[in-house]
């Protein structure tokens, strides 16, 4: 069963709701072909068919309902989770979804997590690499990880588009360089805080092959004893407790580095729709097929690991 774990959908109604609450991120996501109109869905399904993709797991980041005003965050999270539930019920052979939480409000987030997983059938939770400037290893997030760990559920981590809160990463670098840096920083925060070993049943899924982790884990292992001596295990061991999507923009050497460093058995197909659309959407699949990985690894990445990770079975 071929599952795309990295796919976005933002209806115009949802984006307008975010904008009404003051979101500066939402306007960039209009008119990308990632909406919920019949025309947009038909075009999306045609792309999926051409790529041989059975199912997409929908997620909202970076257009997430993160607001200082708790009522706004709750209203927007509830709205989009209900919308995703309606879509997954209408198209059960095409869509599943990760829940969106009204962060940084922990109690409200836990309540929405429970509703989304127990009542709406979500597969886990999607969060951004930082939440209104807060690192995701902070105390506000630990109860969420504890609950996901209790359930053996998925935490999907996606860049926030905040350039890792660095003035040195300009707006012209936000997604080309900023996004993989955000992946690297956020996942390293989780590693150094011991989140993967502390919550062993929590299934952490990172974006974009883990950013720079495939290139930096050996360095981290050697630096960790003196730079971060309180880290409970070697960073490379912690990273092997995680999973990573394959979004790498047709760059086969990056896929090889991730497969060798993170483990091919911990890679799962991602397309980053709509940012990879048309020919690039097809390449998100075909570059894996062209990478000359072991046949069993290629099959696992494309067709089996994600289903096992997410607990998804084909429709009857």
C-alpha positions, 0 to 999 in steps of 0.5 A: 500500500503506497502511502504519502506521509507528507501532503498538505491540504488547506481549504480557502475557508481554513486559511481565511479563518487563520487570517481573521485571527492574525496569521501571517503564514496563511496568505502564502498558501492560497491558490496552490492547488492544495484546496478542497474544491472538487476540481482541486481534489480531482487534479490531486487524485489524478497525480496520485494515480499517475505516481501509483500512490494509494493514500495521502496523510494530510497535515496542516503545518506550516499553516497551523493554528498556533495563537497566543489567544487560546480561544482562537487556537482552539477554534481553528484547530477544531475547525480544520480537524473536523474538515479533515475528518469529513474528507477522510470519511468521504474519501477513505481510500485516498485520505487519512490525516494527522491531527492539528493541535491548538498550541502552545496551550497544553491542556487544550491541546491534550483535549483536542488530541483525545478528540481527534484520535478517539472520535475523528480517527486521526493517525497521530499529531502534526506539529511545527519545528517551533511553536511561536518561538518555543522549542519543541523539547520544552515542558509544555510539550511533554504531556503531549508526548507522554500521551502519544507514547501511551497510545503508541502514536505518531508525532509528525514534525514539519518546519514552521517556516520561521527560519529557525528564529535566526536573523541570518536566514533571510526571507529568500532562504526560508524554504530552500535552506531554512526548512532543512535547518529547522528540521535539523534543529528541532529533531536535535532538540528532541534527541538531546532532551532524550525524548526518543528514549524517554517515550519509546512508544512515541513514533517520531516522524521527521521531514525531509530526510531529517534535514542535515542529520545524515551528515551530522550524526557522527559529528554529534556523537563525537561532540556530545560527551563534552558538549551535551554530557547529559544526553541520555544516549548517543545521538545516532542511537536516538535518531535510529528510534525515529522515522523520516520522510523521503522529500529530497527534491530528486536528489539521490545522493541525499537519499543514499546518505539517509539510508546509510545513516538513519536506516533505509528501514526508517524511511517512508515516502513523502511528496510535499504536495503541493510544493512538489507537483506535476513532474516533481510529484512523480519524481518524489516516487521515481527518484527512490526507484532510480536510486539503486537501493536494495530491492527490499529497501525500495519496496519497504520505503515505497510500500510497506514501512509507512503502513506498518508505522501508521497502522493503516490497512487497505480498505475492504 
